Amino acid sequence: MKNQNFTPNWLEREANQQSFRSIFKWGAKDQFKNPSHGFLNVIKKELGLSDANFQAPVNSGGTIVEDTRKTTMLLEDIQQFEKIVGQENIFFDTYSRVKYSTGKSMEDIINLRQEKIENICDIVLHPRSREDIKKIVTLCHTKKIPVHVYGGGSSVTLGLTCQKGGVTLVMATHMNKMIKFNETNQTITVEAGMMGPEYEDLLNHATEKLNAKREYTGGHFPQSFEYSSVGGWVITLGSGQSSSYYGDAYDLVISQEYITPTGSFKTHDFPATATGPKINDIMKGSEGCFGVLVSVTMKVFQYQPETARQFTFMFPSFETAINAARQISQAESGMPSILRFSDPEETDIAMKMYGLEGGILDKFMVLKNFKPESRCLLMGQTDGGMAFSKNLFKHIKKVAKSNRGFYLTGYPMRKWRKGRFSDPYMRDSLNDFGVLIDTLEASVTWDHLLELYRAVRKYIKKHPDTICMTHASHFYAQGTNLYFIFITKMQDIDEFRLFQRGIIDKIEENFGSLSHHHGVGRMMAPWMERHLGEKQMDILRAIKNHFDPHNIMNPGGLGL
């Protein structure tokens, strides 16, 4: 009989400096989060594992990165870069080059755990100003040296890989300041390297720090919030966990300033304009392929945490949960800031994780025909003005009730919120024991949602001993997104690539977008032309050629 309270020897010590683990570990070096006993028991059961599989780590990644990969860049070029940024802001040791050429994709992590060093830059630069960046880009254009940009390093799409070497610009070191706050227009302009927590803290304490009349919020909270930059949100078209109300990065951007190989420009900050196709829109999501984003002007919103109302409902089936979410999204009564529904597998695992399975509430729900393997959780939060939040909360309860939703109060939602930024830490803990956990997400219209869900889930579950949890977390009148989380026992990089690419194929074949909020990077690039079509890719290539005729800006990104 398995020990339900068995605790693996989780690695809860700071990674050695200069080690592979210090590069791929998620988040703060002294913080950890391991799967609960309930979650671990689910994993052992579904993956056919026992306590023996969690006795000793497979590969901790604790080996030091030896300084063996010498840069191939010419000495005269290195000296010119050093003149631009100063000796203290240029690095060409192997550890720095690996660190700033690697994101947090599963492929990145598997390679680092196996101590494989591939596709790294030749030197790392920490520019101090837009003037530094202009000089760097001009020199690289002349010398035809590839340029890559590193924000927070949280890319999960191989977006930081340097297949042709070159230079990586680290923005967060110096390019992290506020440029202007305009309370009249409710906008803020910041340098692209400002990190999420600093950005939000500045706005939340605007009366104290910005001499404002009230406090504000940026409204953008991706799961990578603590370790992603404002510029990174924009150039990957990121979406936050409150995007259903505030909008995603595309909606939040007012204007941008870029430095490109063929010149610099700043788009206007008008709230609307009819002066032809908007260059501002073209640059959003460009992933550094056209130029370097140096500053961005964003919308801000009134910070009113006291008006927030959390809610959670259980629905008898996936279909009833979908109908409720669609009706909320199309009612034209306003949108909750957070809205999420989970499929039956994710719902059942959540019940086990939080120790609710078999309890009084669980037994009551079963009596009411909310049964395991079919029931689905829906939860969320309303924000905004007091009257708006209150009325929307009432409307949501009404819609849920009409779809047989059972109200579970706001407690489960509040519990989820506490862990929303710390959950990624669990990936390291599971990877230590050879258990792979990864995600893929896609946008989909309402009429194709179930078609996409069933096809992708069927493919994933064909792989032996695999968990597939699915939820939707970003909503529109026309559709939503589906977020597939798969957990299995896998360590071979080729096996993983084959499995992952099969999932992407199924998404693309069944009316899903290649990405909803993770960007393209080099992971999705091979599908771009098939997905967008030849004519749209020709347009992107023409824009690329205009801004970057020598193809030095993030070569290979976006499939360009």
C-alpha positions as CSV (number, residue, x, y, z in Angstrom):
1,M,0.0,0.0,0.0
2,K,1.4,3.4,-1.0
3,N,2.2,5.9,1.8
4,Q,-0.3,8.8,1.1
5,N,1.9,11.1,3.2
6,F,5.3,10.2,1.7
7,T,7.5,13.3,1.2
8,P,10.3,13.2,-1.4
9,N,13.6,14.7,-0.6
10,W,12.8,17.9,-2.4
11,L,15.8,20.1,-3.2
12,E,15.3,23.2,-1.1
13,R,18.6,24.8,-1.1
14,E,19.9,27.7,-3.1
15,A,21.6,26.7,-6.4
16,N,25.3,27.0,-6.5
17,Q,26.5,30.2,-8.1
18,Q,27.5,29.8,-11.8
19,S,25.7,26.4,-12.0
20,F,23.3,25.2,-14.6
21,R,20.5,25.1,-12.0
22,S,21.0,28.8,-11.1
23,I,20.0,29.5,-14.7
24,F,17.0,27.3,-15.2
25,K,15.6,27.5,-11.7
26,W,12.3,29.5,-11.6
27,G,12.1,32.6,-9.5
28,A,13.9,33.7,-6.4
29,K,16.9,31.7,-5.6
30,D,15.8,31.1,-2.0
31,Q,12.2,30.3,-2.6
32,F,10.6,26.9,-3.4
33,K,7.2,25.3,-3.8
34,N,6.6,21.6,-3.9
35,P,3.5,19.6,-4.9
36,S,1.1,19.0,-2.1
37,H,0.6,15.4,-0.9
38,G,-2.7,15.4,-2.8
39,F,-1.1,16.5,-6.0
40,L,1.9,14.2,-5.7
41,N,-0.5,11.2,-5.0
42,V,-2.4,12.0,-8.2
43,I,0.9,12.2,-10.2
44,K,2.1,8.9,-8.8
45,K,-1.2,7.2,-9.6
46,E,-1.7,8.6,-13.1
47,L,1.9,8.1,-14.1
48,G,2.3,4.7,-12.6
49,L,5.0,5.8,-10.2
50,S,5.8,4.8,-6.7
51,D,7.6,6.3,-3.7
52,A,10.8,4.7,-5.1
53,N,10.7,7.0,-8.1
54,F,11.0,10.0,-5.7
55,Q,13.8,8.8,-3.5
56,A,16.7,10.5,-5.4
57,P,16.8,13.3,-7.9
58,V,17.6,12.3,-11.5
59,N,19.6,15.4,-12.4
60,S,19.7,18.4,-10.2
61,G,21.7,20.6,-12.7
62,G,24.1,21.5,-9.9
63,T,27.2,21.3,-12.1
64,I,29.1,24.6,-12.5
65,V,29.2,26.0,-16.0
66,E,32.8,25.8,-17.0
67,D,34.3,28.7,-18.9
68,T,35.1,26.7,-22.0
69,R,33.1,28.3,-24.8
70,K,35.3,31.1,-26.0
71,T,33.7,33.8,-28.0
72,T,34.3,33.9,-31.7
73,M,33.7,37.6,-32.0
74,L,36.6,39.6,-33.3
75,L,38.7,41.5,-30.6
76,E,38.3,44.8,-32.5
77,D,34.5,44.4,-32.3
78,I,34.6,43.6,-28.6
79,Q,36.7,46.7,-28.0
80,Q,34.2,48.9,-29.9
81,F,31.3,47.5,-27.8
82,E,33.3,48.1,-24.6
83,K,33.8,51.7,-25.6
84,I,30.0,52.1,-25.9
85,V,28.8,50.5,-22.7
86,G,32.0,50.5,-20.5
87,Q,34.0,47.6,-19.2
88,E,31.6,46.9,-16.3
89,N,28.7,46.3,-18.8
90,I,30.2,43.8,-21.2
91,F,30.6,40.1,-20.5
92,F,31.8,37.2,-22.6
93,D,32.3,34.4,-20.0
94,T,30.4,31.2,-20.8
95,Y,28.1,31.4,-17.8
96,S,26.8,34.9,-18.7
97,R,26.4,33.9,-22.4
98,V,24.4,30.8,-21.4
99,K,22.3,32.6,-18.9
100,Y,21.2,35.4,-21.2
101,S,20.6,33.1,-24.2
102,T,18.2,30.8,-22.4
103,G,14.6,31.1,-21.4
104,K,12.3,28.9,-19.4
105,S,10.9,26.6,-22.1
106,M,10.9,22.8,-21.4
107,E,13.4,22.3,-24.2
108,D,15.8,25.0,-22.6
109,I,15.5,23.3,-19.2
110,I,16.1,19.7,-20.5
111,N,19.2,20.8,-22.3
112,L,20.6,22.7,-19.3
113,R,19.9,19.7,-17.0
114,Q,21.9,17.6,-19.4
115,E,24.6,20.2,-19.5
116,K,24.2,20.9,-23.2
117,I,25.3,24.3,-24.3
118,E,23.9,25.3,-27.7
119,N,23.1,28.5,-29.6
120,I,24.5,31.1,-27.2
121,C,25.4,34.6,-27.9
122,D,29.1,35.8,-28.3
123,I,28.9,38.6,-25.8
124,V,26.4,40.1,-23.3
125,L,25.9,43.9,-23.1
126,H,24.0,45.8,-20.4
127,P,23.1,49.1,-22.2
128,R,22.7,52.2,-20.0
129,S,20.6,54.3,-22.2
130,R,18.8,54.6,-25.6
131,E,22.0,56.3,-26.9
132,D,24.0,53.2,-26.0
133,I,21.4,51.0,-27.8
134,K,21.5,53.2,-30.9
135,K,25.2,53.0,-31.1
136,I,25.1,49.2,-30.6
137,V,22.5,48.6,-33.3
138,T,24.3,50.9,-35.7
139,L,27.6,49.0,-35.2
140,C,25.9,45.7,-35.5
141,H,24.2,46.8,-38.7
142,T,27.5,47.8,-40.2
143,K,29.3,44.7,-39.1
144,K,26.3,42.4,-39.7
145,I,26.3,41.1,-36.1
146,P,23.1,39.5,-34.8
147,V,21.3,41.3,-32.0
148,H,19.0,39.7,-29.4
149,V,17.1,41.3,-26.5
150,Y,16.7,39.9,-23.0
151,G,14.0,41.3,-20.7
152,G,13.0,39.1,-17.8
153,G,14.1,35.8,-19.3
154,S,10.7,34.1,-18.8
155,S,10.2,33.1,-22.5
156,V,8.8,29.6,-23.0
157,T,9.0,29.6,-26.8
158,L,12.8,29.5,-27.3
159,G,12.6,33.2,-27.8
160,L,16.1,33.9,-26.5
161,T,18.1,31.3,-28.5
162,C,21.0,32.8,-30.4
163,Q,21.4,30.4,-33.4
164,K,23.9,32.7,-35.1
165,G,25.7,34.0,-32.0
166,G,26.0,37.7,-31.8
167,V,25.1,40.2,-29.1
168,T,22.4,40.0,-26.4
169,L,21.2,43.2,-24.8
170,V,20.1,42.9,-21.2
171,M,17.5,45.6,-20.6
172,A,16.5,45.2,-17.0
173,T,19.9,46.2,-15.5
174,H,19.8,49.9,-16.5
175,M,16.9,50.5,-18.8
176,N,14.3,50.2,-16.0
177,K,13.2,53.7,-15.2
178,M,10.0,55.7,-15.4
179,I,10.1,58.4,-18.0
180,K,6.7,60.1,-17.5
181,F,3.5,59.7,-15.6
182,N,0.4,61.5,-17.0
183,E,-2.5,61.4,-14.5
184,T,-4.7,63.5,-16.7
185,N,-4.5,61.0,-19.6
186,Q,-4.1,58.0,-17.2
187,T,-0.9,56.8,-18.9
188,I,2.6,56.0,-17.8
189,T,5.8,55.9,-19.9
190,V,8.6,53.6,-18.8
191,E,11.8,52.1,-20.2
192,A,11.3,48.6,-21.6
193,G,13.4,46.9,-19.0
194,M,11.2,47.8,-16.0
195,M,10.1,44.6,-14.3
196,G,6.5,43.8,-13.4
197,P,6.7,44.2,-9.6
198,E,8.4,47.5,-9.8
199,Y,5.9,48.7,-12.4
200,E,2.9,47.7,-10.3
201,D,4.4,49.0,-7.0
202,L,5.0,52.4,-8.6
203,L,1.4,52.6,-9.7
204,N,-0.1,51.2,-6.5
205,H,1.7,53.9,-4.5
206,A,1.2,56.7,-7.0
207,T,0.2,59.2,-4.4
208,E,3.4,58.7,-2.6
209,K,5.9,58.0,-5.4
210,L,4.4,60.0,-8.3
211,N,2.6,62.8,-6.5
212,A,-0.7,61.6,-7.9
213,K,-4.2,62.2,-6.6
214,R,-5.0,58.5,-6.3
215,E,-3.5,55.1,-6.7
216,Y,-3.4,53.1,-9.9
217,T,-2.8,49.6,-11.4
218,G,-1.4,48.4,-14.7
219,G,-3.9,45.6,-14.7
220,H,-1.4,43.2,-16.3
221,F,-0.6,40.1,-14.2
222,P,0.8,37.1,-16.3
223,Q,1.9,34.1,-14.2
224,S,5.4,35.3,-15.0
225,F,4.6,38.7,-13.5
226,E,7.4,38.7,-10.9
227,Y,10.0,37.8,-13.5
228,S,9.0,39.5,-16.7
229,S,9.5,43.0,-18.0
230,V,7.0,45.6,-19.4
231,G,8.8,45.5,-22.7
232,G,8.6,41.7,-22.8
233,W,4.9,41.9,-22.3
234,V,4.5,44.1,-25.3
235,I,6.9,42.4,-27.8
236,T,5.4,39.0,-27.1
237,L,1.8,40.1,-27.0
238,G,1.4,38.8,-23.5
239,S,-1.8,38.5,-21.6
240,G,-2.4,38.8,-17.9
241,Q,-4.6,36.9,-15.5
242,S,-6.9,39.9,-15.3
243,S,-7.0,40.5,-19.1
244,S,-10.7,39.8,-19.5
245,Y,-11.4,43.2,-17.9
246,Y,-8.2,45.3,-18.4
247,G,-7.2,43.8,-21.8
248,D,-4.0,42.1,-22.8
249,A,-0.7,43.8,-23.7
250,Y,-2.0,44.6,-27.2
251,D,-4.9,46.6,-25.7
252,L,-2.8,48.3,-23.0
253,V,-0.1,49.9,-25.3
254,I,-0.6,53.5,-26.3
255,S,2.7,54.3,-28.0
256,Q,6.2,52.8,-28.4
257,E,9.7,54.0,-29.1
258,Y,12.0,51.8,-31.2
259,I,15.6,51.8,-32.4
260,T,16.0,49.8,-35.7
261,P,19.0,49.3,-38.0
262,T,17.6,51.8,-40.5
263,G,16.5,54.5,-38.0
264,S,14.6,55.3,-34.8
265,F,11.0,56.4,-34.2
266,K,8.3,56.9,-31.6
267,T,4.6,56.4,-32.4
268,H,2.0,59.0,-31.4
269,D,0.0,58.6,-28.2
270,F,-3.4,59.6,-29.6
271,P,-6.2,57.4,-28.1
272,A,-7.4,56.8,-31.7
273,T,-6.3,58.0,-35.2
274,A,-7.4,57.3,-38.8
275,T,-4.1,57.9,-40.4
276,G,-3.8,54.6,-42.2
277,P,-2.6,51.2,-40.9
278,K,-1.0,51.8,-37.4
279,I,2.7,51.3,-37.1
280,N,2.1,51.1,-33.4
281,D,0.0,48.0,-33.9
282,I,2.5,46.4,-36.4
283,M,5.3,46.7,-33.8
284,K,3.4,45.0,-31.0
285,G,4.4,41.4,-30.9
286,S,7.4,41.9,-33.1
287,E,9.7,40.0,-30.7
288,G,12.7,42.1,-31.4
289,C,12.7,41.2,-35.1
290,F,12.3,44.7,-36.4
291,G,14.2,46.7,-33.7
292,V,14.8,47.2,-30.0
293,L,11.8,48.5,-28.0
294,V,13.4,51.1,-25.6
295,S,10.3,52.7,-24.1
296,V,6.5,52.2,-24.0
297,T,3.5,54.3,-22.9
298,M,0.8,52.2,-21.3
299,K,-2.8,52.7,-20.0
300,V,-3.3,52.7,-16.3
301,F,-6.4,52.1,-14.2
302,Q,-7.8,53.2,-10.9
303,Y,-6.6,50.8,-8.1
304,Q,-9.6,49.8,-6.2
305,P,-8.9,46.5,-4.4
306,E,-11.8,47.1,-1.9
307,T,-14.3,46.6,-4.7
308,A,-13.1,43.2,-5.8
309,R,-15.5,40.3,-5.4
310,Q,-14.4,36.6,-5.8
311,F,-16.7,33.8,-6.8
312,T,-16.5,30.1,-7.5
313,F,-19.1,27.7,-9.0
314,M,-19.3,24.0,-9.8
315,F,-21.0,22.9,-12.9
316,P,-22.3,19.4,-13.7
317,S,-20.4,19.2,-17.0
318,F,-17.8,20.9,-19.2
319,E,-20.6,22.0,-21.6
320,T,-22.6,23.8,-18.9
321,A,-19.4,25.6,-17.7
322,I,-18.6,26.6,-21.3
323,N,-22.1,27.9,-21.8
324,A,-22.0,30.0,-18.6
325,A,-18.6,31.5,-19.5
326,R,-19.8,32.3,-23.1
327,Q,-23.0,33.9,-21.8
328,I,-21.1,36.0,-19.3
329,S,-18.7,37.1,-22.1
330,Q,-21.5,38.0,-24.5
331,A,-24.0,39.6,-22.1
332,E,-22.7,43.1,-22.6
333,S,-23.0,43.7,-18.8
334,G,-19.2,44.1,-18.5
335,M,-16.5,41.5,-17.9
336,P,-15.0,40.2,-14.7
337,S,-11.3,40.8,-14.4
338,I,-10.6,37.1,-13.8
339,L,-12.6,34.3,-15.2
340,R,-11.5,30.7,-15.4
341,F,-13.1,27.4,-16.0
342,S,-11.4,24.0,-15.7
343,D,-12.2,20.7,-17.5
344,P,-13.2,17.6,-15.5
345,E,-9.6,16.3,-15.2
346,E,-8.3,19.6,-13.9
347,T,-11.3,20.0,-11.6
348,D,-10.8,16.5,-10.1
349,I,-7.1,17.1,-9.5
350,A,-7.9,20.4,-7.8
351,M,-10.3,18.7,-5.5
352,K,-7.6,16.2,-4.5
353,M,-4.9,18.8,-4.2
354,Y,-6.9,20.8,-1.7
355,G,-8.1,17.8,0.2
356,L,-11.7,18.3,-0.7
357,E,-12.4,14.9,-2.3
358,G,-14.5,12.7,-0.1
359,G,-15.4,15.5,2.3
360,I,-18.9,16.7,3.3
361,L,-19.0,19.2,0.5
362,D,-17.9,16.6,-2.0
363,K,-20.5,14.1,-0.9
364,F,-23.2,16.8,-1.1
365,M,-22.2,17.7,-4.6
366,V,-22.3,14.1,-5.7
367,L,-25.8,13.8,-4.4
368,K,-26.7,16.9,-6.4
369,N,-25.3,15.1,-9.5
370,F,-22.0,17.1,-9.6
371,K,-19.9,13.9,-10.1
372,P,-16.2,13.3,-10.6
373,E,-15.0,13.0,-14.2
374,S,-17.7,15.3,-15.4
375,R,-18.1,18.3,-13.0
376,C,-16.2,21.5,-13.8
377,L,-15.0,24.5,-11.7
378,L,-15.6,28.1,-12.8
379,M,-14.1,30.9,-10.7
380,G,-13.2,34.5,-11.0
381,Q,-13.3,38.0,-9.7
382,T,-15.0,41.3,-10.5
383,D,-13.3,44.6,-10.2
384,G,-13.9,48.2,-11.2
385,G,-16.2,50.8,-9.6
386,M,-18.2,49.6,-6.6
387,A,-21.5,49.7,-8.3
388,F,-20.2,48.0,-11.4
389,S,-18.4,45.2,-9.5
390,K,-21.4,44.6,-7.3
391,N,-23.9,44.5,-10.2
392,L,-21.6,42.3,-12.4
393,F,-21.2,39.9,-9.5
394,K,-25.0,39.6,-9.2
395,H,-25.3,39.0,-13.0
396,I,-22.7,36.3,-13.0
397,K,-24.5,34.5,-10.2
398,K,-27.7,34.7,-12.2
399,V,-26.0,33.3,-15.3
400,A,-24.3,30.5,-13.3
401,K,-27.6,29.5,-11.7
402,S,-29.4,29.3,-15.1
403,N,-26.7,26.9,-16.2
404,R,-27.1,24.7,-13.0
405,G,-24.0,26.2,-11.4
406,F,-23.6,25.4,-7.7
407,Y,-22.1,28.4,-5.7
408,L,-19.1,27.6,-3.6
409,T,-18.4,31.1,-2.2
410,G,-15.3,33.0,-3.1
411,Y,-13.0,30.9,-0.9
412,P,-11.5,28.6,-3.6
413,M,-10.8,31.6,-5.8
414,R,-9.0,33.4,-2.9
415,K,-6.9,30.3,-2.3
416,W,-6.0,30.1,-6.0
417,R,-4.9,33.8,-6.0
418,K,-2.5,33.1,-3.2
419,G,-0.6,30.6,-5.4
420,R,-1.0,32.0,-8.8
421,F,2.6,33.4,-9.1
422,S,4.3,30.6,-7.0
423,D,2.9,27.6,-8.9
424,P,5.7,27.6,-11.5
425,Y,8.2,26.7,-8.8
426,M,6.7,23.2,-8.7
427,R,8.1,22.5,-12.2
428,D,11.6,22.4,-10.9
429,S,10.6,20.0,-8.1
430,L,9.0,17.6,-10.4
431,N,11.7,17.8,-13.1
432,D,14.3,16.9,-10.4
433,F,12.7,13.4,-10.4
434,G,12.2,13.1,-14.1
435,V,8.6,14.2,-14.2
436,L,7.9,16.6,-17.0
437,I,5.2,19.3,-16.7
438,D,4.7,21.7,-19.6
439,T,2.0,23.8,-21.2
440,L,0.7,24.9,-24.6
441,E,-2.1,27.4,-25.2
442,A,-4.3,28.5,-28.1
443,S,-7.0,31.0,-28.8
444,V,-10.2,29.6,-30.2
445,T,-13.7,30.8,-31.2
446,W,-16.7,29.5,-29.3
447,D,-17.9,27.3,-32.2
448,H,-14.7,25.4,-32.4
449,L,-13.8,25.2,-28.7
450,L,-15.0,21.6,-28.1
451,E,-13.5,20.4,-31.4
452,L,-10.1,21.8,-30.4
453,Y,-10.4,20.5,-26.9
454,R,-11.3,16.9,-27.8
455,A,-8.7,16.6,-30.6
456,V,-5.8,17.9,-28.5
457,R,-6.8,16.0,-25.4
458,K,-7.1,12.8,-27.4
459,Y,-3.6,13.2,-28.8
460,I,-2.1,13.9,-25.4
461,K,-3.8,11.1,-23.6
462,K,-2.6,8.6,-26.2
463,H,0.8,9.0,-24.6
464,P,0.9,6.4,-21.9
465,D,0.6,7.5,-18.3
466,T,-0.1,11.1,-19.0
467,I,-2.1,13.8,-17.1
468,C,-3.8,16.4,-19.3
469,M,-5.4,19.3,-17.4
470,T,-7.2,22.0,-19.4
471,H,-8.6,25.4,-18.5
472,A,-9.7,28.6,-20.2
473,S,-8.6,31.9,-18.6
474,H,-9.0,34.8,-21.1
475,F,-12.4,35.6,-22.4
476,Y,-13.9,37.6,-25.3
477,A,-17.4,37.8,-26.8
478,Q,-16.1,35.8,-29.8
479,G,-14.2,33.1,-27.9
480,T,-11.6,32.2,-25.3
481,N,-8.3,30.4,-24.9
482,L,-7.5,26.8,-24.0
483,Y,-4.5,26.1,-21.8
484,F,-3.3,22.5,-21.9
485,I,-1.1,21.3,-19.1
486,F,0.5,17.9,-19.6
487,I,2.4,15.9,-17.0
488,T,4.3,12.7,-17.9
489,K,7.5,10.8,-17.2
490,M,9.9,12.0,-19.9
491,Q,13.6,13.0,-20.1
492,D,14.7,12.4,-23.6
493,I,14.8,15.7,-25.6
494,D,14.0,14.1,-29.0
495,E,11.0,12.3,-27.5
496,F,9.8,15.5,-26.0
497,R,10.2,17.5,-29.2
498,L,8.2,14.9,-31.1
499,F,5.5,14.8,-28.5
500,Q,5.3,18.6,-28.2
501,R,5.2,19.2,-32.0
502,G,2.4,16.7,-32.3
503,I,0.4,18.8,-29.9
504,I,1.1,21.9,-31.9
505,D,0.0,20.2,-35.1
506,K,-3.3,19.2,-33.5
507,I,-3.9,22.7,-32.3
508,E,-3.2,24.2,-35.7
509,E,-5.3,21.5,-37.5
510,N,-8.3,22.1,-35.3
511,F,-8.9,25.8,-35.6
512,G,-6.7,27.0,-32.7
513,S,-4.2,29.8,-32.9
514,L,-0.5,28.9,-32.6
515,S,-0.3,31.0,-29.5
516,H,-2.6,33.0,-27.3
517,H,-0.2,34.8,-25.0
518,H,3.2,33.1,-25.1
519,G,4.4,34.6,-28.3
520,V,6.1,32.7,-31.2
521,G,9.8,32.5,-30.6
522,R,11.6,29.7,-32.5
523,M,9.2,27.1,-31.1
524,M,6.2,28.1,-33.1
525,A,8.2,29.6,-36.1
526,P,8.1,26.4,-38.3
527,W,4.2,26.7,-38.3
528,M,3.9,30.4,-39.0
529,E,3.6,30.3,-42.8
530,R,1.2,27.3,-42.7
531,H,-0.9,29.2,-40.1
532,L,-0.9,32.7,-41.5
533,G,-0.5,31.9,-45.2
534,E,2.1,32.9,-47.7
535,K,0.7,36.4,-48.4
536,Q,0.6,37.5,-44.7
537,M,4.2,36.1,-44.2
538,D,5.3,38.1,-47.3
539,I,4.0,41.2,-45.6
540,L,6.0,40.4,-42.4
541,R,9.1,39.7,-44.5
542,A,8.7,43.1,-46.3
543,I,8.5,44.9,-43.0
544,K,11.5,43.0,-41.7
545,N,13.5,43.9,-44.8
546,H,12.6,47.6,-44.4
547,F,13.7,47.9,-40.8
548,D,16.4,45.2,-40.9
549,P,17.8,44.6,-44.4
550,H,20.8,42.5,-43.1
551,N,18.6,40.3,-40.9
552,I,20.5,41.0,-37.7
553,M,17.6,41.6,-35.4
554,N,16.6,38.3,-33.6
555,P,17.2,36.2,-36.8
556,G,14.8,33.3,-37.0
557,G,12.3,34.9,-34.7
558,L,8.7,34.9,-35.9
559,G,9.9,32.5,-38.7
560,L,11.6,35.4,-40.4
